[in-house]
């Protein structure tokens, strides 16, 4: 074998070993990932996010598990809205102006802001509401634009949560459903729930609340509706905001109203039942999507994924306070029982 053939063989072996996309990076330039967070800068630790909903911490943990280190083989650019949704569009525009290789964000607000800021830079959302990704990706199997990622919920999850509420509190006949009218995912939410509600003999009443200042009027509306239970939508401004969800739960328990939610955060803080997706796992999955894009994949190559594993949480202490006996079969199925 000639020296030239040895050299070509060596080049072929090295080319096969180098991660996909490494050849596309400019010499001396680290791939850049923009991180747009609707939350606070302190929310960057995954372990502390248990039952707290999505945040960049678990995404960063996912990147580290894939071998990435900020300043070593990737450059991370952060922008935090600090809980002020109105800041997201400007922050997204700042990130886009830096021309990162990919932008990571989560929640409907983050996804919409990023998508408006750029139509060319790949965007990974993880997680956000199903209707948000349906609107931005266009096609789950093969996204048609620059957006892909993982959804926060799955078909049937919210209906199943309503069924669990009925099993735990069989006399439930009217449920107040708390929604955020500013969230596109919440529009038409009652229509989605109606088939299950009709089968269960439950009447639904929509209660709107955008933030903490809306709660007094929302509580008055719940009382006026004659509801005997409350369902909190998994929305960043409601279930996702500690001050808001704690006030809702405290108020409802004070009036002996069981609280259910498709958010994992509700039962641990005093709600009766939660049936939520594993937010940490969804954020780690989003990190894998970013890894694929840095390796040369396009959003169209990465189908939008729905969660397949859900966590059933029951609050036994709350059940006792409400005079509810949790069926043994449901206790056996629960992933978490709060005593």
FIKOLDO-231963 format. One record per residue (C-alpha): residue number from 1; residue in three letters; x, y, z. Coordinates in pm, 1 decimal, decimal comma. Layout:
! residues N
- NUM ala X Y Z
...
! end
This chain:
! residues 339
- 1 unk 0,0 0,0 0,0
- 2 unk 146,3 341,5 -97,1
- 3 unk 199,0 627,6 146,4
- 4 unk -79,3 819,1 -29,8
- 5 unk -325,5 532,5 27,3
- 6 unk -220,2 512,2 395,0
- 7 unk -284,6 886,4 430,5
- 8 unk -626,1 868,0 265,8
- 9 unk -722,4 571,8 483,8
- 10 unk -620,2 766,8 794,9
- 11 unk -828,3 1066,5 685,0
- 12 unk -1128,9 837,2 633,6
- 13 unk -1096,1 687,9 981,7
- 14 unk -1060,3 1029,0 1148,2
- 15 unk -1355,6 1166,9 951,0
- 16 unk -1575,5 881,1 1067,3
- 17 unk -1474,9 937,0 1430,2
- 18 unk -1526,6 1313,8 1454,0
- 19 unk -1883,2 1398,2 1567,0
- 20 unk -2121,2 1495,3 1290,5
- 21 unk -2114,7 1868,0 1227,1
- 22 unk -1766,8 1928,3 1370,6
- 23 unk -1636,0 1992,9 1020,1
- 24 unk -1892,5 2268,4 969,1
- 25 unk -1768,1 2483,1 1258,7
- 26 unk -1536,9 2771,5 1174,5
- 27 unk -1178,8 2721,1 1297,4
- 28 unk -1140,8 2854,3 1652,6
- 29 unk -1511,9 2916,9 1692,1
- 30 unk -1714,6 2730,6 1951,1
- 31 unk -2070,9 2637,4 1857,4
- 32 unk -2305,0 2884,8 2023,8
- 33 unk -2631,6 2798,9 2203,2
- 34 unk -2872,4 3075,4 2298,7
- 35 unk -3084,0 3004,8 2607,9
- 36 unk -3402,4 3209,1 2647,2
- 37 unk -3559,6 3158,2 2988,8
- 38 unk -3891,9 3312,7 3096,2
- 39 unk -3785,4 3248,0 3455,6
- 40 unk -3524,7 3374,6 3696,6
- 41 unk -3150,2 3342,5 3675,8
- 42 unk -3144,8 3141,5 3999,1
- 43 unk -3347,3 2861,4 3835,3
- 44 unk -3041,7 2688,9 3688,0
- 45 unk -3015,4 2388,3 3919,3
- 46 unk -3202,8 2078,2 3806,2
- 47 unk -3229,0 1908,5 4146,0
- 48 unk -3404,2 2208,8 4299,3
- 49 unk -3663,9 2206,3 4020,6
- 50 unk -3845,5 1898,4 4157,5
- 51 unk -4218,3 1962,0 4117,0
- 52 unk -4139,5 2314,0 3995,0
- 53 unk -4191,8 2283,2 3623,4
- 54 unk -3956,7 2352,5 3335,1
- 55 unk -3637,5 2551,7 3374,0
- 56 unk -3293,5 2573,0 3213,9
- 57 unk -3125,9 2373,4 3491,9
- 58 unk -3230,3 2030,2 3368,4
- 59 unk -3153,8 2130,1 3009,4
- 60 unk -2801,3 2226,0 3116,8
- 61 unk -2772,1 1896,6 3302,6
- 62 unk -2869,1 1721,1 2980,5
- 63 unk -2599,6 1908,3 2788,9
- 64 unk -2336,8 1811,5 3045,5
- 65 unk -2439,1 1447,6 3022,6
- 66 unk -2379,5 1469,1 2647,9
- 67 unk -2026,7 1595,3 2705,5
- 68 unk -2073,7 1971,6 2664,3
- 69 unk -1900,3 2229,1 2880,6
- 70 unk -1950,9 2604,0 2855,6
- 71 unk -1632,1 2763,1 2720,3
- 72 unk -1477,5 2424,8 2646,7
- 73 unk -1665,7 2289,9 2346,4
- 74 unk -1973,6 2512,8 2343,0
- 75 unk -2052,2 2877,5 2417,0
- 76 unk -2374,8 2942,0 2609,5
- 77 unk -2553,4 3276,9 2586,0
- 78 unk -2826,1 3332,7 2847,2
- 79 unk -3118,4 3571,8 2861,0
- 80 unk -3356,9 3563,5 3161,1
- 81 unk -3694,0 3739,9 3161,2
- 82 unk -3707,4 3713,1 3543,7
- 83 unk -4074,3 3620,6 3528,3
- 84 unk -4171,1 3927,2 3323,6
- 85 unk -4326,2 3788,2 3005,2
- 86 unk -4320,0 4127,5 2833,2
- 87 unk -3939,3 4113,5 2825,8
- 88 unk -3923,8 3795,1 2618,4
- 89 unk -3953,1 3947,7 2266,6
- 90 unk -3663,7 4190,4 2323,3
- 91 unk -3448,5 3921,9 2485,4
- 92 unk -3520,5 3681,9 2199,9
- 93 unk -3422,1 3950,3 1949,2
- 94 unk -3094,3 4003,3 2139,7
- 95 unk -3015,2 3633,9 2122,0
- 96 unk -3100,9 3614,6 1753,4
- 97 unk -2868,7 3909,6 1680,5
- 98 unk -2579,6 3705,1 1821,9
- 99 unk -2638,0 3445,6 1547,7
- 100 unk -2623,9 3134,2 1767,7
- 101 unk -2627,1 2793,0 1605,1
- 102 unk -2946,6 2708,1 1793,9
- 103 unk -3179,9 2870,7 2046,4
- 104 unk -3329,4 2674,1 2336,2
- 105 unk -3638,8 2795,7 2519,6
- 106 unk -3953,2 2669,5 2690,8
- 107 unk -4313,7 2769,1 2765,4
- 108 unk -4549,1 2921,5 2510,5
- 109 unk -4418,5 3273,2 2576,6
- 110 unk -4057,6 3171,3 2516,9
- 111 unk -4141,1 2971,6 2205,2
- 112 unk -4348,2 3250,4 2049,1
- 113 unk -4085,0 3514,2 2123,9
- 114 unk -3804,0 3306,6 1974,6
- 115 unk -4006,9 3217,5 1665,4
- 116 unk -4087,3 3585,5 1603,4
- 117 unk -3722,8 3683,4 1648,5
- 118 unk -3588,2 3451,3 1378,4
- 119 unk -3715,6 3226,2 1102,1
- 120 unk -3372,5 3088,1 1012,8
- 121 unk -3193,1 2996,5 1335,8
- 122 unk -3302,2 2651,0 1460,6
- 123 unk -3516,7 2668,8 1775,4
- 124 unk -3561,3 2382,6 2021,6
- 125 unk -3857,6 2415,9 2258,0
- 126 unk -3875,0 2191,0 2557,1
- 127 unk -4133,0 2185,2 2682,3
- 128 unk -4431,1 2393,9 2574,5
- 129 unk -4799,2 2326,2 2520,1
- 130 unk -4898,0 2090,1 2242,9
- 131 unk -5095,0 2349,4 2049,2
- 132 unk -4797,4 2588,5 2062,3
- 133 unk -4564,9 2340,4 1895,0
- 134 unk -4837,9 2238,0 1653,2
- 135 unk -4869,8 2601,3 1548,9
- 136 unk -4495,6 2672,0 1525,4
- 137 unk -4369,2 2340,5 1387,2
- 138 unk -4660,7 2288,2 1149,6
- 139 unk -4608,8 1913,0 1129,1
- 140 unk -4504,2 1699,6 1425,3
- 141 unk -4359,0 1420,6 1210,7
- 142 unk -4152,4 1659,3 999,0
- 143 unk -4146,1 2022,2 1120,1
- 144 unk -4181,5 2261,1 829,7
- 145 unk -4008,9 2565,7 980,5
- 146 unk -3718,8 2626,7 1216,9
- 147 unk -3892,4 2505,8 1534,9
- 148 unk -3903,0 2159,8 1692,7
- 149 unk -3894,2 2013,8 2044,2
- 150 unk -4105,3 1832,5 2301,2
- 151 unk -4455,6 1905,9 2426,2
- 152 unk -4562,1 1955,5 2786,2
- 153 unk -4874,5 1744,4 2761,6
- 154 unk -5025,4 1464,6 2559,3
- 155 unk -5369,0 1384,4 2424,7
- 156 unk -5582,7 1244,9 2702,9
- 157 unk -5368,1 1364,0 2993,8
- 158 unk -5603,9 1643,6 3095,8
- 159 unk -5911,6 1425,4 3052,0
- 160 unk -5749,4 1155,8 3265,1
- 161 unk -5683,6 1413,2 3536,8
- 162 unk -6054,6 1496,2 3539,8
- 163 unk -6138,1 1124,7 3565,8
- 164 unk -5905,1 1087,4 3864,6
- 165 unk -6077,9 1379,8 4034,3
- 166 unk -6414,2 1207,4 3987,7
- 167 unk -6280,7 879,3 4126,2
- 168 unk -6144,6 1053,9 4434,5
- 169 unk -6448,8 1277,5 4484,4
- 170 unk -6744,2 1091,4 4326,8
- 171 unk -6993,7 1362,4 4420,0
- 172 unk -6814,6 1617,5 4205,5
- 173 unk -7064,2 1761,7 3957,0
- 174 unk -6931,1 2108,5 3873,8
- 175 unk -6563,0 2190,1 3820,7
- 176 unk -6410,9 2537,7 3793,0
- 177 unk -6133,3 2521,2 3533,0
- 178 unk -5873,4 2793,7 3586,2
- 179 unk -5719,0 2911,1 3258,2
- 180 unk -5494,3 3194,2 3144,4
- 181 unk -5672,8 3374,0 2856,5
- 182 unk -5340,5 3513,7 2731,3
- 183 unk -5202,3 3164,7 2669,3
- 184 unk -5308,1 3029,6 2326,1
- 185 unk -5289,9 2675,9 2467,8
- 186 unk -5568,4 2762,2 2712,3
- 187 unk -5809,9 2880,5 2445,3
- 188 unk -6053,7 2606,0 2367,7
- 189 unk -5935,2 2410,0 2672,5
- 190 unk -6290,5 2350,3 2791,4
- 191 unk -6380,9 2214,8 2447,9
- 192 unk -6099,0 1960,0 2480,2
- 193 unk -6222,3 1857,3 2825,4
- 194 unk -6593,5 1851,5 2737,9
- 195 unk -6620,4 1492,3 2604,2
- 196 unk -6467,9 1349,4 2921,9
- 197 unk -6669,5 1585,2 3140,2
- 198 unk -6994,6 1482,2 2971,8
- 199 unk -6919,4 1114,0 3025,2
- 200 unk -6843,1 1180,8 3391,1
- 201 unk -7154,4 1392,6 3446,7
- 202 unk -6948,6 1703,2 3521,8
- 203 unk -7032,4 2059,0 3420,1
- 204 unk -6732,2 2280,7 3348,8
- 205 unk -6700,5 2653,2 3418,4
- 206 unk -6405,5 2847,7 3280,2
- 207 unk -6238,0 3084,9 3527,2
- 208 unk -5985,6 3330,3 3382,0
- 209 unk -5674,6 3453,3 3563,6
- 210 unk -5361,7 3603,9 3412,3
- 211 unk -5163,1 3667,6 3728,5
- 212 unk -5180,0 3710,9 4104,4
- 213 unk -5378,6 4035,5 4084,4
- 214 unk -5660,4 3851,2 3900,8
- 215 unk -5710,3 3598,0 4179,6
- 216 unk -5967,1 3784,7 4395,7
- 217 unk -6202,6 3816,7 4099,1
- 218 unk -6133,5 3456,5 3996,7
- 219 unk -6218,5 3332,9 4347,2
- 220 unk -6541,6 3530,5 4343,5
- 221 unk -6630,4 3373,4 4009,0
- 222 unk -6564,2 3023,6 4141,1
- 223 unk -6798,0 3083,9 4434,3
- 224 unk -7064,7 3225,5 4203,5
- 225 unk -7038,9 2920,1 3976,5
- 226 unk -7122,9 2681,5 4258,8
- 227 unk -6819,5 2464,8 4174,2
- 228 unk -6738,2 2178,1 4406,1
- 229 unk -6381,5 2126,8 4273,5
- 230 unk -6105,2 2321,4 4097,2
- 231 unk -5887,9 2214,7 3803,6
- 232 unk -5577,3 2427,9 3739,6
- 233 unk -5441,7 2423,7 3385,5
- 234 unk -5068,0 2359,1 3354,9
- 235 unk -4988,3 2718,3 3262,2
- 236 unk -4670,4 2910,0 3345,8
- 237 unk -4869,2 3197,6 3497,9
- 238 unk -5095,6 2972,7 3707,5
- 239 unk -4957,1 2632,2 3805,9
- 240 unk -4607,8 2747,0 3708,2
- 241 unk -4592,1 3050,1 3940,0
- 242 unk -4537,3 2955,9 4307,9
- 243 unk -4717,7 3258,5 4455,5
- 244 unk -5023,0 3202,6 4235,0
- 245 unk -5065,0 2828,0 4275,0
- 246 unk -5012,6 2843,7 4651,5
- 247 unk -5284,0 3107,3 4687,3
- 248 unk -5526,6 2906,4 4473,5
- 249 unk -5466,8 2587,5 4670,9
- 250 unk -5490,4 2762,2 5009,0
- 251 unk -5810,6 2940,0 4910,6
- 252 unk -5970,6 2622,2 4772,8
- 253 unk -5881,7 2412,1 5076,5
- 254 unk -6026,3 2681,9 5300,3
- 255 unk -6357,3 2618,6 5124,8
- 256 unk -6313,9 2238,7 5118,2
- 257 unk -6275,9 2228,4 4740,8
- 258 unk -6043,8 1956,1 4605,6
- 259 unk -5783,7 2079,9 4358,1
- 260 unk -5656,9 1874,5 4063,4
- 261 unk -5412,7 1956,4 3785,7
- 262 unk -5214,7 1807,2 3497,1
- 263 unk -4917,2 1984,1 3659,9
- 264 unk -4686,3 1784,9 3888,2
- 265 unk -4653,3 2086,7 4115,9
- 266 unk -5006,8 2092,4 4257,2
- 267 unk -5042,1 1782,0 4477,9
- 268 unk -4710,5 1830,4 4663,7
- 269 unk -4823,1 2179,1 4766,5
- 270 unk -5165,6 2079,9 4897,2
- 271 unk -5371,9 1992,2 4593,6
- 272 unk -5551,8 1659,3 4593,9
- 273 unk -5416,1 1504,9 4273,6
- 274 unk -5165,6 1580,7 3998,9
- 275 unk -5099,1 1392,1 3678,3
- 276 unk -4802,6 1561,0 3518,1
- 277 unk -4525,6 1487,7 3275,3
- 278 unk -4165,6 1462,6 3397,6
- 279 unk -4046,9 1816,7 3322,5
- 280 unk -3685,2 1734,3 3399,7
- 281 unk -3688,3 1448,4 3150,0
- 282 unk -3845,4 1672,8 2885,5
- 283 unk -3574,8 1937,3 2931,9
- 284 unk -3301,9 1673,1 2907,7
- 285 unk -3461,8 1545,7 2588,7
- 286 unk -3450,2 1900,5 2451,0
- 287 unk -3074,9 1898,6 2521,5
- 288 unk -3043,8 1594,3 2295,9
- 289 unk -3226,9 1783,5 2020,6
- 290 unk -2976,5 2069,7 2055,8
- 291 unk -2695,6 1813,7 2039,0
- 292 unk -2837,7 1677,7 1714,9
- 293 unk -2863,7 2025,2 1562,1
- 294 unk -2505,2 2108,5 1661,4
- 295 unk -2415,4 1785,7 1485,2
- 296 unk -2570,7 1904,5 1160,0
- 297 unk -2936,2 1798,1 1186,0
- 298 unk -3212,7 2036,9 1086,3
- 299 unk -3542,8 2088,4 1274,2
- 300 unk -3720,4 1901,9 992,0
- 301 unk -3510,5 1596,0 1079,8
- 302 unk -3631,6 1597,8 1442,0
- 303 unk -4000,4 1511,8 1492,5
- 304 unk -4181,9 1687,0 1775,5
- 305 unk -4223,9 1442,2 2063,8
- 306 unk -4502,3 1408,4 2318,1
- 307 unk -4435,0 1286,0 2673,3
- 308 unk -4509,8 920,2 2730,7
- 309 unk -4440,9 891,0 3103,8
- 310 unk -4656,1 1070,1 3360,2
- 311 unk -4627,8 1105,8 3734,9
- 312 unk -4939,0 1043,9 3944,1
- 313 unk -4918,0 1231,4 4275,0
- 314 unk -5177,3 1201,8 4551,5
- 315 unk -5192,2 1410,1 4868,7
- 316 unk -5317,7 1185,7 5146,5
- 317 unk -5307,0 1465,7 5403,4
- 318 unk -5530,6 1684,0 5189,4
- 319 unk -5765,5 1393,3 5122,1
- 320 unk -5805,5 1337,6 5496,7
- 321 unk -5874,1 1708,0 5553,9
- 322 unk -6146,9 1693,2 5287,2
- 323 unk -6296,5 1370,7 5422,7
- 324 unk -6190,6 1177,9 5111,5
- 325 unk -6076,1 816,6 5125,6
- 326 unk -5829,2 733,7 4850,0
- 327 unk -5907,8 391,1 4697,3
- 328 unk -5629,5 136,3 4767,2
- 329 unk -5604,8 59,5 4395,1
- 330 unk -5521,8 424,3 4325,7
- 331 unk -5264,2 436,1 4604,2
- 332 unk -5089,3 138,1 4446,3
- 333 unk -5078,1 316,1 4110,0
- 334 unk -4944,2 642,4 4251,2
- 335 unk -4584,5 741,4 4186,9
- 336 unk -4591,6 977,9 4483,8
- 337 unk -4811,9 984,8 4793,9
- 338 unk -4780,7 1291,5 5014,1
- 339 unk -4855,9 1194,8 5374,6
! end
